């Protein structure tokens, strides 16, 4: 039997015009920090999740605005969660992947097992990358808009690196970095450079291109032996031990990283 079109409803593509579009269920649960998306799918498949009183069978089921979603019978608050940013001290030898991947040897493998339950449910994104042999401050967030903000060259968020170099550094040698030099992928913005001692150079960039610090120092005859990121914006790595993390305060995110973020979400109600 063919169904007659329902003339009382606008066509499907116009139905959400000017309104909030429904999210799909597994993504809504991941965004709200209830589960990472793969675990949300498993919970849906196990029949643990309901929308407006009906057990949801599909991870892609739409969640209309205002719907009541329950997990194991408990009502879940699905509004966008507060922006969270973690400052992680990346050790040498682990890969920076930007997405949570089922690969070994990545920063996610070191970070995720340490997260307490109130942070473990979010889907975390690495904010930019550090080379596998680089160490230091790598931010993670549950807010993909923050990734775009912090990694955009237009934001001009300063990133401070300390490079240990093979040959002898002095002010004359690093001058081209201060003036702005041309790399093989185009001109680099002038950097702030301080020679701390003859083998230690501090470089602050407001952009983040592939291997940028190594390429800039290499171009002036100072090949990099080790590279460490000390700060992003005015957030410093300070005393976070290698391989561990600290949750940044809302003030650090707002002022130190120049991001307004999302306001604190209401606590889920039973
Ligand atoms: N610049 C580099 O060369 N490497 C990094 O890891 C970060 C910036």
Boltz pocket constraint, residues with backbone or C-beta under 6 A from the ligand:
constraints:
  - pocket:
      binder: B
      contacts: [[A, 129], [A, 130], [A, 131], [A, 132], [A, 134], [A, 209], [A, 210], [A, 211], [A, 212], [A, 213], [A, 214], [A, 215], [A, 227]]
      max_distance: 6.0
